């Protein structure tokens, strides 16, 4: 039996069918799991989750407490700010790259903090209040430092947004993608920061679009599409009134929907009329949009998205910028399902710094020969003596696979 309970009723031995929280608010990747220890309950409490659905056929039911028994209430632990002070600004070239596993925990904290900050800033914009964008720079710095340590961690996590989180997490994702692309283009540290801020603010104009249009699950009418197309101009006007916004952020906000062939909006600019930063914004915005789940469609696989974008590149994107973008995230971005020469399916876990884009780390978990899951094994395709290699990218639906992201999330995939 599936039943909804309060946090106070949660106990060891229960089988959580689903927590009443968005994925980004949950401390776990898995939707359903057994509570095996107190540490799991502590994680739920610290996340501030108040309710959950349990399955009593797979675990314990709620305890029945006699009316004359008083149950002492335990005060929750005070919340601790993950980053009470802004991270110190250091030259990006001095930041030491680390592994995906080493960065994942910190990246998850930054993603959660970023969503809250962007939600607050965008809400104020919707209410007509002036934006103090300069306050966002410490957040941009934290995102940039994470990208320097390992771009796949934060960029991968930011892609796993829900439909409800889309508008806010899209801005966080584009910020991270802009920073990674800026470094690939060898822009200066200050230019990289400004590009990141531009990514964070590029869609602020959507706060001027009615929510029922912005979140409409079906096809937009002509009138509704006109309203959507007004968001770059609306955002530009908002940022003109904001504090701490430079020319780069203004330019990207207004022109990230321009196309190289002149068919974009709002100005119909073409070719060299579009700035480098707006060209960067166009690529990063589209990539995150098409890889994310939206109210009206499921997101595409990262590698499939790059293939589609390469087909559009000549008319839509600047080819030099697009090729740099591919190098910044890899031909097989983190989260891509691939088939190996050995007949196994696996998910790309990590790009290899300074090595071939064709030789990432892959976690194999499924045999196409036996059509069954196998014990997951991490493969470094660039390692000496490795004989396996990627032969194709695959569609999870074709193979009947679900929730494959848990295989690249590793230790972050569920309660420990």
C-alpha positions as CSV (number, residue, x, y, z in Angstrom):
1,X,0.0,0.0,0.0
2,X,1.3,3.5,-0.9
3,X,0.6,6.1,1.8
4,X,1.7,9.6,2.5
5,X,3.4,10.3,5.9
6,X,5.1,13.2,7.7
7,X,8.8,13.3,8.3
8,X,8.2,12.6,12.0
9,X,6.7,9.2,11.1
10,X,9.7,8.1,9.1
11,X,11.7,5.2,10.6
12,X,14.3,2.6,9.8
13,X,12.9,-0.3,7.7
14,X,10.5,1.9,5.7
15,X,10.6,1.8,1.9
16,X,10.4,5.3,0.5
17,X,8.4,5.2,-2.7
18,X,9.0,8.9,-3.3
19,X,10.1,12.0,-1.3
20,X,7.8,15.0,-1.5
21,X,10.5,17.2,-3.0
22,X,12.1,18.1,-6.3
23,X,15.2,16.2,-7.3
24,X,17.5,19.2,-6.6
25,X,16.0,19.5,-3.1
26,X,16.6,15.8,-2.4
27,X,19.8,14.5,-0.9
28,X,19.4,11.3,-3.0
29,X,19.3,10.5,-6.7
30,X,17.2,7.4,-6.4
31,X,13.4,8.0,-6.3
32,X,12.7,4.9,-4.3
33,X,14.9,3.2,-1.6
34,X,14.9,1.4,1.7
35,X,15.8,3.2,4.8
36,X,18.5,1.1,6.3
37,X,20.0,3.3,8.9
38,X,19.7,6.6,10.9
39,X,22.1,8.4,8.6
40,X,19.5,8.2,5.8
41,X,16.9,9.7,8.0
42,X,19.3,12.5,9.0
43,X,19.9,13.3,5.4
44,X,16.1,13.7,4.8
45,X,15.8,15.9,7.8
46,X,18.7,18.1,6.9
47,X,17.2,18.6,3.4
48,X,14.1,20.0,5.1
49,X,11.8,17.5,3.5
50,X,8.5,17.4,5.4
51,X,6.6,14.5,3.8
52,X,7.1,11.3,1.9
53,X,5.2,8.4,0.2
54,X,6.0,5.0,1.5
55,X,5.3,1.5,0.2
56,X,4.1,-0.7,3.1
57,X,4.4,-3.8,0.9
58,X,8.1,-3.4,0.7
59,X,8.9,-2.0,4.1
60,X,7.6,-1.1,7.6
61,X,4.4,0.8,8.2
62,X,3.9,3.8,10.5
63,X,4.1,3.0,14.2
64,X,0.9,3.2,16.1
65,X,1.4,5.3,19.3
66,X,-1.0,5.0,22.2
67,X,-2.8,8.3,23.1
68,X,-1.4,8.4,26.6
69,X,2.3,8.2,25.5
70,X,4.0,11.5,25.0
71,X,6.7,11.4,22.3
72,X,9.5,13.9,22.9
73,X,10.2,16.2,20.0
74,X,13.7,16.6,18.9
75,X,14.7,20.1,17.7
76,X,16.2,20.0,14.3
77,X,19.9,20.9,13.9
78,X,20.4,24.5,12.8
79,X,21.1,24.9,9.1
80,X,24.6,25.7,8.2
81,X,25.5,27.9,5.3
82,X,27.6,25.8,2.9
83,X,29.7,28.8,1.9
84,X,29.3,31.5,4.6
85,X,31.9,33.6,2.8
86,X,32.6,34.0,-0.9
87,X,35.4,31.9,-2.2
88,X,38.6,33.8,-2.7
89,X,39.3,35.0,-6.2
90,X,42.3,33.2,-7.5
91,X,43.8,33.0,-11.1
92,X,41.9,30.2,-12.8
93,X,45.1,28.7,-14.2
94,X,46.3,28.0,-10.6
95,X,43.2,25.8,-9.8
96,X,44.2,22.2,-9.8
97,X,41.9,19.9,-11.8
98,X,40.4,17.0,-9.8
99,X,38.4,13.9,-10.5
100,X,34.7,13.8,-11.0
101,X,34.1,11.9,-7.8
102,X,36.2,14.4,-5.8
103,X,34.2,17.4,-7.1
104,X,30.7,15.9,-7.2
105,X,29.7,16.6,-3.6
106,X,30.8,20.3,-3.7
107,X,29.3,20.8,-7.1
108,X,25.9,19.5,-5.7
109,X,26.1,22.0,-2.9
110,X,26.8,24.8,-5.3
111,X,24.0,23.8,-7.6
112,X,21.5,23.8,-4.7
113,X,22.7,27.2,-3.5
114,X,22.6,28.6,-7.0
115,X,19.0,27.5,-7.6
116,X,17.9,29.3,-4.4
117,X,19.8,32.4,-5.3
118,X,18.5,32.6,-8.9
119,X,15.0,31.9,-7.8
120,X,15.2,34.8,-5.3
121,X,16.7,37.1,-7.9
122,X,14.2,36.2,-10.6
123,X,11.3,36.5,-8.2
124,X,12.3,40.0,-7.4
125,X,12.5,40.8,-11.1
126,X,9.0,39.5,-11.6
127,X,7.8,41.7,-8.8
128,X,9.3,44.7,-10.6
129,X,12.2,45.2,-8.2
130,X,15.6,46.4,-9.4
131,X,18.1,43.6,-9.7
132,X,21.4,43.9,-7.8
133,X,23.4,41.7,-10.2
134,X,26.7,42.5,-8.5
135,X,25.6,40.3,-5.6
136,X,25.6,37.4,-8.0
137,X,29.3,37.6,-8.8
138,X,30.4,35.6,-5.7
139,X,28.0,32.9,-6.9
140,X,29.5,33.1,-10.4
141,X,32.9,32.7,-8.9
142,X,31.9,29.5,-7.0
143,X,30.5,28.1,-10.2
144,X,33.7,29.1,-12.1
145,X,36.0,27.5,-9.6
146,X,34.0,24.3,-9.7
147,X,34.1,24.2,-13.5
148,X,37.9,24.8,-13.3
149,X,38.3,21.8,-10.9
150,X,36.1,19.5,-13.1
151,X,33.5,20.9,-15.6
152,X,31.6,17.6,-15.9
153,X,30.4,17.6,-12.3
154,X,28.5,20.8,-12.1
155,X,27.4,20.9,-15.7
156,X,26.1,17.4,-15.5
157,X,24.2,18.0,-12.3
158,X,22.7,21.3,-13.6
159,X,21.3,19.3,-16.6
160,X,19.3,17.1,-14.3
161,X,16.6,19.7,-13.7
162,X,12.8,19.2,-13.3
163,X,10.2,20.9,-15.3
164,X,9.4,23.1,-12.3
165,X,13.0,24.1,-11.8
166,X,13.7,24.7,-15.5
167,X,13.7,28.5,-15.7
168,X,16.1,28.9,-12.7
169,X,18.4,25.9,-13.3
170,X,18.6,26.7,-17.0
171,X,20.3,29.9,-16.0
172,X,22.7,28.1,-13.7
173,X,23.6,25.6,-16.4
174,X,24.2,28.2,-19.1
175,X,26.4,30.1,-16.6
176,X,28.6,27.0,-16.2
177,X,28.6,26.2,-19.9
178,X,29.6,29.8,-20.7
179,X,32.5,29.6,-18.3
180,X,33.7,26.3,-19.7
181,X,33.4,27.6,-23.3
182,X,35.2,30.9,-22.4
183,X,38.2,28.9,-21.0
184,X,38.3,26.8,-24.2
185,X,38.4,30.0,-26.2
186,X,41.2,31.2,-24.0
187,X,39.4,34.3,-22.7
188,X,40.9,36.1,-19.8
189,X,39.7,35.4,-16.2
190,X,37.7,38.6,-16.1
191,X,36.1,37.9,-19.5
192,X,35.3,34.4,-18.3
193,X,33.6,35.9,-15.1
194,X,31.6,38.3,-17.2
195,X,30.6,35.5,-19.6
196,X,29.4,33.5,-16.6
197,X,27.3,36.4,-15.3
198,X,25.8,36.8,-18.7
199,X,24.8,33.2,-18.7
200,X,23.2,33.5,-15.3
201,X,21.2,36.6,-16.4
202,X,20.5,35.8,-20.0
203,X,16.9,34.7,-19.5
204,X,15.9,37.3,-16.8
205,X,13.4,38.7,-19.3
206,X,11.3,35.6,-19.0
207,X,10.0,37.0,-15.7
208,X,8.0,39.5,-17.9
209,X,6.3,36.6,-19.6
210,X,3.0,35.4,-18.0
211,X,3.6,32.1,-16.1
212,X,0.9,30.2,-18.0
213,X,2.6,30.9,-21.3
214,X,6.1,30.2,-19.9
215,X,5.1,26.8,-18.5
216,X,2.5,25.8,-21.1
217,X,2.9,22.1,-21.9
218,X,1.4,22.3,-25.4
219,X,2.1,24.2,-28.5
220,X,2.1,28.0,-28.3
221,X,-0.3,30.1,-30.3
222,X,1.1,32.8,-32.5
223,X,0.2,35.4,-29.9
224,X,1.9,33.4,-27.1
225,X,5.0,33.0,-29.2
226,X,5.2,36.7,-29.8
227,X,5.1,37.1,-26.0
228,X,8.0,34.7,-25.6
229,X,10.0,36.4,-28.3
230,X,9.8,39.7,-26.3
231,X,11.8,38.3,-23.4
232,X,15.3,39.4,-24.7
233,X,14.2,43.0,-24.9
234,X,12.4,42.8,-21.6
235,X,15.5,41.4,-19.9
236,X,17.7,44.0,-21.5
237,X,15.5,46.8,-20.0
238,X,15.6,45.1,-16.6
239,X,19.4,44.9,-16.7
240,X,19.8,48.5,-17.7
241,X,18.2,49.4,-14.4
242,X,20.3,46.8,-12.5
243,X,23.4,47.4,-10.4
244,X,26.7,45.8,-11.4
245,X,25.7,44.7,-15.0
246,X,28.4,45.2,-17.7
247,X,28.1,45.4,-21.4
248,X,28.7,41.7,-22.0
249,X,25.7,40.6,-19.9
250,X,23.5,43.2,-21.6
251,X,24.6,42.1,-25.0
252,X,24.1,38.3,-24.3
253,X,20.7,39.0,-22.8
254,X,19.5,40.9,-25.8
255,X,21.1,38.8,-28.6
256,X,21.3,35.2,-27.5
257,X,18.5,34.2,-29.9
258,X,20.2,35.8,-33.0
259,X,21.3,33.4,-35.7
260,X,24.3,33.5,-38.1
261,X,22.0,33.6,-41.1
262,X,19.9,36.5,-39.8
263,X,16.8,34.6,-39.1
264,X,17.0,35.0,-35.3
265,X,15.4,37.7,-33.1
266,X,14.9,40.4,-31.8
267,X,17.1,42.3,-34.3
268,X,17.7,39.8,-37.1
269,X,21.5,40.3,-36.8
270,X,23.7,38.1,-38.9
271,X,27.3,37.0,-39.1
272,X,29.8,39.5,-37.7
273,X,27.0,41.7,-36.5
274,X,26.7,39.3,-33.6
275,X,29.3,39.6,-30.9
276,X,31.4,36.7,-29.7
277,X,29.6,36.6,-26.4
278,X,26.2,36.5,-28.0
279,X,27.4,33.7,-30.2
280,X,28.6,31.8,-27.2
281,X,25.2,32.4,-25.4
282,X,23.3,31.1,-28.4
283,X,25.2,27.8,-28.3
284,X,25.1,27.3,-24.5
285,X,21.4,28.3,-24.4
286,X,20.3,25.8,-27.1
287,X,22.4,23.0,-25.8
288,X,21.0,23.1,-22.3
289,X,17.4,23.7,-23.6
290,X,17.4,20.6,-25.8
291,X,19.1,18.3,-23.3
292,X,16.6,19.3,-20.5
293,X,13.2,17.8,-19.8
294,X,10.6,20.5,-20.6
295,X,6.8,20.6,-19.9
296,X,6.2,19.7,-23.6
297,X,9.0,17.2,-24.3
298,X,11.7,15.0,-22.8
299,X,15.3,16.1,-23.2
300,X,17.6,14.6,-25.8
301,X,20.7,12.7,-25.0
302,X,23.8,15.0,-24.7
303,X,25.6,13.4,-27.7
304,X,22.5,13.3,-29.8
305,X,22.0,17.0,-29.0
306,X,25.5,17.8,-30.3
307,X,24.8,15.9,-33.5
308,X,21.6,17.9,-34.0
309,X,23.3,21.2,-33.3
310,X,26.1,20.3,-35.7
311,X,23.5,19.9,-38.4
312,X,22.1,23.4,-37.6
313,X,25.5,25.0,-37.1
314,X,26.0,26.7,-40.5
315,X,22.9,28.8,-40.3
316,X,22.3,29.0,-36.6
317,X,25.7,29.0,-34.8
318,X,29.2,30.4,-35.4
319,X,31.1,27.2,-36.4
320,X,34.3,28.2,-34.6
321,X,32.4,28.8,-31.4
322,X,30.4,25.6,-31.8
323,X,33.6,23.5,-32.3
324,X,35.1,25.1,-29.2
325,X,31.9,24.2,-27.3
326,X,32.2,20.6,-28.3
327,X,35.8,20.5,-27.1
328,X,34.7,22.0,-23.8
329,X,32.2,19.3,-23.0
330,X,33.4,16.4,-25.1
331,X,32.0,14.6,-28.2
332,X,30.4,12.2,-25.7
333,X,29.3,14.5,-22.8
334,X,28.8,13.2,-19.3
335,X,25.6,11.2,-19.2
336,X,25.7,9.9,-22.8
337,X,24.7,6.3,-23.2
338,X,27.2,4.5,-25.5
339,X,27.7,1.0,-26.8
340,X,31.2,-0.5,-26.5
341,X,33.0,-2.9,-28.8
342,X,32.7,-5.6,-26.2
343,X,28.9,-5.5,-26.5
344,X,28.3,-3.7,-23.2
345,X,26.3,-0.5,-22.7
346,X,27.7,2.2,-20.5
347,X,27.3,5.8,-19.5
348,X,30.0,8.4,-20.0
349,X,31.2,9.3,-16.5
350,X,34.1,11.8,-17.1
351,X,36.1,13.4,-19.8
352,X,39.8,12.8,-19.8
353,X,41.8,16.0,-19.3
354,X,44.2,16.6,-22.1
355,X,43.3,13.3,-23.8
356,X,41.3,12.2,-26.8
357,X,37.6,13.2,-26.8
358,X,36.9,9.7,-28.0
359,X,38.3,8.1,-24.9
360,X,36.3,9.2,-21.8
361,X,35.7,7.2,-18.7
362,X,32.6,4.9,-19.0
363,X,30.7,3.0,-16.5
364,X,29.5,-0.2,-18.2
365,X,26.3,-1.7,-16.7
366,X,24.4,-3.7,-19.3
367,X,25.1,-6.6,-21.6
368,X,23.6,-6.5,-25.1
369,X,24.3,-10.2,-25.5
370,X,22.4,-11.4,-22.4
371,X,20.1,-8.4,-22.4
372,X,20.6,-8.0,-18.7
373,X,22.1,-5.7,-16.2
374,X,25.7,-6.6,-15.1
375,X,27.7,-5.4,-12.1
376,X,28.8,-1.8,-13.0
377,X,32.4,-1.5,-13.9
378,X,34.3,1.8,-14.5
379,X,36.4,1.7,-17.7
380,X,39.1,4.2,-18.6
381,X,39.1,4.0,-22.3
382,X,42.5,5.8,-22.5
383,X,44.3,3.5,-20.1
384,X,47.2,1.5,-21.5
385,X,46.1,-2.0,-22.4
386,X,42.5,-1.2,-22.7
387,X,41.0,-2.9,-25.7
388,X,37.4,-1.6,-25.5
389,X,36.2,1.4,-27.3
390,X,33.0,3.3,-28.1
391,X,31.3,2.1,-31.3
392,X,28.1,4.1,-31.1
393,X,25.9,6.3,-29.0
394,X,22.6,4.8,-28.0
395,X,19.0,5.7,-27.0
396,X,18.0,4.5,-23.5
397,X,14.4,4.1,-24.6
398,X,15.4,1.7,-27.4
399,X,17.0,-0.6,-24.8
400,X,14.2,-0.2,-22.3
401,X,16.6,1.4,-19.8
402,X,15.5,3.9,-17.1
403,X,17.2,6.3,-14.8
404,X,20.6,5.8,-16.4
405,X,22.0,9.0,-14.8
406,X,22.5,7.1,-11.6
407,X,25.3,5.2,-13.2
408,X,27.4,8.3,-13.8
409,X,26.5,9.9,-10.5
410,X,28.4,7.1,-8.8
411,X,28.4,7.6,-5.0
412,X,25.9,10.4,-5.3
413,X,23.3,8.0,-6.8
414,X,21.6,7.1,-3.6
415,X,21.6,6.8,0.2
416,X,24.7,5.5,1.8
